[in-house]
């Protein structure tokens, strides 16, 4: 064979050595893109690369799934307790996780470190929205002028007239801590459950150390294992703003899961319960407009029965704290309401019945410096201004 042809021949082959039992075997494979051995080799190589890519995708998906499920669980169960343990270690319940109230609830869960809630029912809400007519700009301007005189107070105010639908709105859609005003939706959900025959006002619950807690109300000082009817607990929750009674009722209803799910079904977007009472951190939130909607629907026969409404209004008509909106009303006016008071927020929400037959809803939240008496002073003066505009 000529030398040039021999060189071309050698260049076109690749020498491979394959081990064989007790011998060496040398195989030459033609290395071109059309040779069957070469094509099979490339196909196998691509298959290996594809399988490797799929394995990487599956591994990443598994790690992400574990991260989204295990890490939030660990945060709620371990980290959050280590960094921010509850100051009320004696508060427990017959339901899971009263010490970690929102870690695994249906209506409260964590995703990527953020708390989220199931969406409010907006297509067919159970509550009827307030029908607003003319905006009371004159009243709003007076309230804003009052606010300018109290630079340390940041208010949220909503007023609605039953007769005309006229309303006043000052930051009414801004989310505020509710303090004990959150007991109003708890009360409403209680009577909704009673109307569904899930319990009665005559059912009894024992006061155990699981439920005893600090803050407002006299139940914390009562004898252990003493029994109280649902009616008595509901009355104490509203009239005394009793925290122990509130926690007992929420536990009876199915804990915060039931309360929050009910609120979503009502159609309210910004009201939710995150913490058992007392909520000194102000984590239970709402807006003035949401609270006004709850107040309106207590008197709505399509939402609550007459007997439920009468019971609720009876409780709200005997609230012990009359130092806020009630203090700005004349002696002949009647006020059915619920107050709220924590260090950074003071509030009141209710229905005013004037002697001349006028009737209006008023909700006032006031963020303030910690326990500042200016919060009370602001609310009383705002109540006076509102009454004079709504009645005269």
TAPEVEN-V9499 format. One record per residue. N is the residue number from 1. RES is the residue in three letters. SS is DSSP state (hx for helix, st for strand, lp for the rest). PSI is psi in degrees with one decimal (none if undefined). BURIAL is # if it has 16 or more other C-alpha atoms within 10 Angstrom, else .. Layout:
n | res | ss | psi | burial
N | RES | SS | PSI | BURIAL
N | RES | SS | PSI | BURIAL
This chain:
n | res | ss | psi | burial
1 | UNK | lp | 131.7 | .
2 | UNK | lp | 154.5 | .
3 | UNK | hx | -40.0 | .
4 | UNK | hx | -42.5 | .
5 | UNK | hx | -38.8 | .
6 | UNK | hx | -39.5 | .
7 | UNK | hx | -42.3 | .
8 | UNK | hx | -35.8 | .
9 | UNK | hx | -44.3 | .
10 | UNK | hx | -36.9 | .
11 | UNK | hx | -24.0 | .
12 | UNK | lp | -2.6 | .
13 | UNK | st | 153.5 | .
14 | UNK | st | 131.2 | .
15 | UNK | st | 124.9 | .
16 | UNK | st | 138.5 | .
17 | UNK | st | 120.7 | .
18 | UNK | st | 130.9 | .
19 | UNK | st | 134.3 | .
20 | UNK | st | 157.5 | .
21 | UNK | lp | 120.7 | .
22 | UNK | lp | 16.9 | .
23 | UNK | st | 166.1 | .
24 | UNK | st | 135.7 | .
25 | UNK | st | 127.7 | .
26 | UNK | st | 125.7 | .
27 | UNK | st | 135.7 | .
28 | UNK | st | 130.2 | .
29 | UNK | st | 130.6 | .
30 | UNK | st | 123.2 | #
31 | UNK | lp | 81.0 | .
32 | UNK | lp | 161.0 | .
33 | UNK | lp | -13.1 | .
34 | UNK | lp | -6.1 | .
35 | UNK | lp | 135.0 | .
36 | UNK | hx | -39.5 | .
37 | UNK | hx | -41.2 | .
38 | UNK | hx | -44.3 | .
39 | UNK | hx | -43.0 | .
40 | UNK | hx | -38.7 | .
41 | UNK | hx | -44.7 | .
42 | UNK | hx | -38.1 | .
43 | UNK | hx | -42.7 | .
44 | UNK | hx | -37.4 | .
45 | UNK | hx | -42.5 | .
46 | UNK | hx | -37.9 | .
47 | UNK | hx | -41.1 | .
48 | UNK | hx | -44.4 | .
49 | UNK | hx | -40.2 | .
50 | UNK | hx | -42.9 | .
51 | UNK | hx | -37.8 | .
52 | UNK | hx | -41.8 | .
53 | UNK | hx | -43.1 | .
54 | UNK | hx | -41.7 | .
55 | UNK | hx | -38.8 | .
56 | UNK | hx | -42.4 | .
57 | UNK | hx | -46.1 | .
58 | UNK | hx | -41.7 | .
59 | UNK | hx | -43.7 | .
60 | UNK | hx | -41.8 | .
61 | UNK | hx | -42.5 | .
62 | UNK | hx | -44.3 | .
63 | UNK | hx | -42.0 | .
64 | UNK | hx | -42.2 | .
65 | UNK | hx | -43.5 | .
66 | UNK | hx | -38.2 | .
67 | UNK | hx | -43.0 | .
68 | UNK | hx | -26.5 | .
69 | UNK | hx | -46.8 | .
70 | UNK | hx | -43.1 | .
71 | UNK | hx | -47.2 | #
72 | UNK | hx | -38.1 | #
73 | UNK | hx | -45.2 | #
74 | UNK | hx | -35.5 | .
75 | UNK | hx | -46.5 | #
76 | UNK | hx | -35.2 | #
77 | UNK | hx | -33.3 | #
78 | UNK | hx | -61.4 | .
79 | UNK | hx | -48.1 | .
80 | UNK | hx | -36.1 | .
81 | UNK | hx | -38.0 | .
82 | UNK | hx | -38.7 | .
83 | UNK | hx | -30.4 | .
84 | UNK | lp | 66.9 | .
85 | UNK | lp | 147.6 | .
86 | UNK | lp | 139.6 | .
87 | UNK | lp | -3.8 | .
88 | UNK | lp | 72.9 | .
89 | UNK | lp | -18.9 | .
90 | UNK | lp | -10.0 | .
91 | UNK | lp | 114.5 | #
92 | UNK | lp | -167.0 | #
93 | UNK | lp | 167.7 | #
94 | UNK | lp | -1.2 | .
95 | UNK | lp | 160.9 | .
96 | UNK | lp | 142.3 | .
97 | UNK | lp | 42.6 | .
98 | UNK | lp | -26.4 | #
99 | UNK | lp | -19.3 | #
100 | UNK | lp | 73.8 | #
101 | UNK | lp | -22.6 | #
102 | UNK | lp | 13.5 | #
103 | UNK | lp | -37.2 | #
104 | UNK | lp | 19.7 | #
105 | UNK | lp | 152.2 | #
106 | UNK | lp | -42.8 | .
107 | UNK | lp | -1.7 | #
108 | UNK | lp | 118.3 | #
109 | UNK | st | 163.5 | #
110 | UNK | st | 139.3 | #
111 | UNK | st | 118.8 | .
112 | UNK | lp | 39.0 | .
113 | UNK | lp | 3.0 | .
114 | UNK | st | 138.5 | .
115 | UNK | st | 135.5 | .
116 | UNK | st | 156.4 | .
117 | UNK | lp | 154.8 | #
118 | UNK | lp | 148.7 | .
119 | UNK | lp | 151.1 | .
120 | UNK | lp | 147.3 | #
121 | UNK | lp | 111.2 | #
122 | UNK | lp | -20.7 | .
123 | UNK | lp | -44.8 | .
124 | UNK | lp | 67.1 | .
125 | UNK | lp | 146.2 | .
126 | UNK | lp | -27.1 | #
127 | UNK | lp | 150.5 | #
128 | UNK | lp | 129.2 | #
129 | UNK | lp | 152.6 | #
130 | UNK | lp | 134.5 | #
131 | UNK | lp | 111.5 | .
132 | UNK | lp | 133.3 | .
133 | UNK | lp | -110.2 | .
134 | UNK | lp | 143.7 | .
135 | UNK | st | 132.2 | .
136 | UNK | lp | 77.1 | #
137 | UNK | hx | -32.9 | .
138 | UNK | hx | -44.4 | .
139 | UNK | hx | -43.1 | #
140 | UNK | hx | -41.1 | #
141 | UNK | hx | -39.5 | .
142 | UNK | hx | -40.4 | .
143 | UNK | hx | -36.2 | #
144 | UNK | hx | -36.4 | .
145 | UNK | hx | -39.7 | .
146 | UNK | hx | -41.1 | .
147 | UNK | hx | -36.4 | #
148 | UNK | hx | -21.9 | .
149 | UNK | lp | -10.6 | .
150 | UNK | lp | 74.9 | #
151 | UNK | lp | -20.2 | .
152 | UNK | lp | -4.6 | .
153 | UNK | lp | 129.8 | #
154 | UNK | st | 108.8 | #
155 | UNK | st | 163.6 | #
156 | UNK | st | 123.2 | #
157 | UNK | st | 136.7 | #
158 | UNK | st | 131.9 | #
159 | UNK | st | 137.7 | #
160 | UNK | st | 129.4 | #
161 | UNK | st | 125.0 | #
162 | UNK | lp | -36.6 | #
163 | UNK | lp | -37.9 | .
164 | UNK | lp | -22.6 | .
165 | UNK | lp | 1.1 | .
166 | UNK | lp | 148.4 | #
167 | UNK | st | 160.3 | #
168 | UNK | st | 139.2 | #
169 | UNK | st | 114.3 | #
170 | UNK | st | 101.1 | #
171 | UNK | lp | 34.0 | #
172 | UNK | lp | -17.8 | #
173 | UNK | lp | 8.7 | #
174 | UNK | lp | 134.5 | .
175 | UNK | lp | 129.2 | #
176 | UNK | st | 154.1 | #
177 | UNK | st | 144.0 | #
178 | UNK | lp | -19.2 | #
179 | UNK | hx | -133.7 | #
180 | UNK | hx | -4.8 | #
181 | UNK | hx | -18.0 | #
182 | UNK | hx | -15.0 | #
183 | UNK | hx | -18.3 | #
184 | UNK | hx | -52.3 | #
185 | UNK | hx | -30.0 | #
186 | UNK | hx | -43.6 | #
187 | UNK | hx | -43.4 | #
188 | UNK | hx | -44.4 | #
189 | UNK | hx | -33.3 | #
190 | UNK | hx | -49.3 | #
191 | UNK | hx | -27.6 | #
192 | UNK | hx | -38.7 | #
193 | UNK | hx | -37.3 | #
194 | UNK | hx | -42.0 | .
195 | UNK | hx | -21.4 | .
196 | UNK | lp | 7.4 | .
197 | UNK | lp | 27.8 | .
198 | UNK | lp | -21.1 | .
199 | UNK | lp | 174.6 | #
200 | UNK | lp | 164.7 | #
201 | UNK | lp | -10.0 | .
202 | UNK | lp | -8.9 | .
203 | UNK | lp | 151.4 | .
204 | UNK | st | 152.3 | #
205 | UNK | st | 139.9 | #
206 | UNK | st | 143.6 | .
207 | UNK | lp | 104.2 | #
208 | UNK | lp | 170.9 | #
209 | UNK | lp | -18.7 | #
210 | UNK | lp | -36.2 | #
211 | UNK | lp | -20.2 | #
212 | UNK | lp | 130.2 | #
213 | UNK | lp | 170.0 | #
214 | UNK | lp | -179.1 | #
215 | UNK | lp | -151.3 | .
216 | UNK | lp | 157.0 | #
217 | UNK | lp | 152.5 | #
218 | UNK | lp | -11.4 | .
219 | UNK | hx | -28.5 | #
220 | UNK | hx | -17.8 | #
221 | UNK | hx | 1.4 | .
222 | UNK | lp | 165.1 | .
223 | UNK | lp | 143.9 | .
224 | UNK | lp | 143.2 | .
225 | UNK | lp | 8.5 | .
226 | UNK | lp | 143.0 | .
227 | UNK | st | 145.0 | .
228 | UNK | st | 140.9 | #
229 | UNK | st | 160.5 | .
230 | UNK | hx | -37.8 | #
231 | UNK | hx | -46.9 | #
232 | UNK | hx | -42.8 | .
233 | UNK | hx | -41.1 | #
234 | UNK | hx | -40.1 | #
235 | UNK | hx | -43.1 | #
236 | UNK | hx | -36.3 | #
237 | UNK | hx | -37.7 | #
238 | UNK | hx | -50.7 | #
239 | UNK | hx | -42.7 | #
240 | UNK | lp | -7.4 | #
241 | UNK | lp | 43.4 | #
242 | UNK | lp | 121.9 | #
243 | UNK | hx | -39.2 | #
244 | UNK | hx | -43.0 | #
245 | UNK | hx | -39.0 | #
246 | UNK | hx | -46.1 | #
247 | UNK | hx | -36.9 | #
248 | UNK | hx | -43.5 | #
249 | UNK | hx | -40.9 | #
250 | UNK | hx | -40.9 | #
251 | UNK | hx | -39.6 | #
252 | UNK | hx | -34.7 | #
253 | UNK | hx | -11.0 | #
254 | UNK | lp | 20.7 | .
255 | UNK | hx | -166.3 | #
256 | UNK | hx | -18.4 | #
257 | UNK | hx | -49.8 | #
258 | UNK | hx | -40.4 | #
259 | UNK | hx | -50.9 | #
260 | UNK | hx | -39.3 | #
261 | UNK | hx | -39.5 | #
262 | UNK | hx | -44.2 | #
263 | UNK | hx | -40.0 | #
264 | UNK | hx | -39.4 | #
265 | UNK | hx | -30.2 | #
266 | UNK | hx | -23.4 | #
267 | UNK | lp | 8.2 | #
268 | UNK | lp | 130.4 | #
269 | UNK | lp | -22.7 | #
270 | UNK | lp | 9.1 | #
271 | UNK | lp | 127.5 | #
272 | UNK | st | 154.4 | #
273 | UNK | lp | 125.7 | #
274 | UNK | lp | -19.2 | #
275 | UNK | lp | 140.5 | #
276 | UNK | lp | 153.8 | #
277 | UNK | lp | 145.4 | #
278 | UNK | lp | 137.5 | #
279 | UNK | lp | 71.8 | #
280 | UNK | lp | -22.1 | #
281 | UNK | lp | -9.3 | .
282 | UNK | lp | 39.2 | #
283 | UNK | lp | -17.5 | #
284 | UNK | lp | 124.3 | #
285 | UNK | st | 158.3 | #
286 | UNK | st | -175.0 | #
287 | UNK | lp | 161.7 | #
288 | UNK | hx | -37.5 | #
289 | UNK | hx | -41.5 | #
290 | UNK | hx | -44.8 | #
291 | UNK | hx | -37.1 | #
292 | UNK | hx | -37.3 | #
293 | UNK | hx | -40.3 | #
294 | UNK | hx | -46.0 | #
295 | UNK | hx | -41.9 | #
296 | UNK | hx | -40.1 | #
297 | UNK | hx | -13.3 | #
298 | UNK | hx | -33.2 | #
299 | UNK | lp | 14.3 | #
300 | UNK | lp | 111.3 | .
301 | UNK | lp | -18.2 | .
302 | UNK | lp | -7.8 | .
303 | UNK | lp | -42.9 | #
304 | UNK | lp | 148.6 | #
305 | UNK | lp | 166.0 | .
306 | UNK | hx | -41.4 | .
307 | UNK | hx | -39.0 | .
308 | UNK | hx | -44.2 | #
309 | UNK | hx | -42.3 | #
310 | UNK | hx | -41.1 | .
311 | UNK | hx | -47.2 | .
312 | UNK | hx | -45.9 | #
313 | UNK | hx | -29.4 | #
314 | UNK | hx | -45.2 | .
315 | UNK | hx | -48.6 | #
316 | UNK | hx | -20.5 | #
317 | UNK | lp | -3.6 | #
318 | UNK | lp | 29.5 | #
319 | UNK | lp | 132.9 | #
320 | UNK | lp | -33.7 | .
321 | UNK | lp | 105.9 | #
322 | UNK | lp | 30.7 | .
323 | UNK | lp | 4.2 | .
324 | UNK | lp | -108.6 | #
325 | UNK | hx | -40.0 | #
326 | UNK | hx | -32.6 | #
327 | UNK | hx | -16.4 | #
328 | UNK | hx | 6.3 | #
329 | UNK | lp | 150.6 | #
330 | UNK | lp | 165.8 | .
331 | UNK | lp | -26.7 | .
332 | UNK | lp | -6.6 | .
333 | UNK | lp | 148.1 | #
334 | UNK | st | 140.2 | #
335 | UNK | st | 119.1 | #
336 | UNK | st | 120.9 | #
337 | UNK | st | 178.7 | #
338 | UNK | st | 132.6 | #
339 | UNK | st | 165.4 | #
340 | UNK | st | 139.2 | #
341 | UNK | st | 110.7 | #
342 | UNK | st | 175.2 | #
343 | UNK | lp | -44.9 | .
344 | UNK | lp | -5.9 | #
345 | UNK | st | 139.6 | #
346 | UNK | st | 136.5 | #
347 | UNK | st | 166.6 | #
348 | UNK | st | 144.0 | #
349 | UNK | st | 130.9 | #
350 | UNK | st | -168.7 | #
351 | UNK | st | 127.5 | #
352 | UNK | st | 130.8 | #
353 | UNK | st | 110.4 | #
354 | UNK | lp | 156.5 | #
355 | UNK | lp | -28.3 | .
356 | UNK | lp | 7.5 | .
357 | UNK | lp | -10.7 | .
358 | UNK | lp | 146.9 | #
359 | UNK | st | 129.1 | #
360 | UNK | st | 154.7 | #
361 | UNK | st | 139.3 | #
362 | UNK | st | 130.7 | #
363 | UNK | st | 128.1 | #
364 | UNK | st | 120.6 | #
365 | UNK | st | 140.5 | #
366 | UNK | st | 106.4 | #
367 | UNK | st | 138.2 | #
368 | UNK | lp | 164.5 | #
369 | UNK | lp | 151.3 | .
370 | UNK | lp | 115.9 | .
371 | UNK | lp | 24.3 | .
372 | UNK | lp | 131.3 | #
373 | UNK | lp | -12.1 | .
374 | UNK | hx | -25.4 | #
375 | UNK | hx | -47.2 | #
376 | UNK | hx | -45.1 | #
377 | UNK | hx | -41.8 | .
378 | UNK | hx | -46.0 | #
379 | UNK | hx | -40.8 | #
380 | UNK | hx | -44.7 | #
381 | UNK | hx | -38.2 | #
382 | UNK | hx | -40.2 | #
383 | UNK | hx | -41.3 | #
384 | UNK | hx | -45.8 | #
385 | UNK | hx | -44.6 | #
386 | UNK | hx | -45.7 | #
387 | UNK | hx | -45.2 | #
388 | UNK | hx | -31.6 | .
389 | UNK | hx | -34.3 | .
390 | UNK | hx | -29.2 | #
391 | UNK | hx | -37.9 | .
392 | UNK | lp | none | .
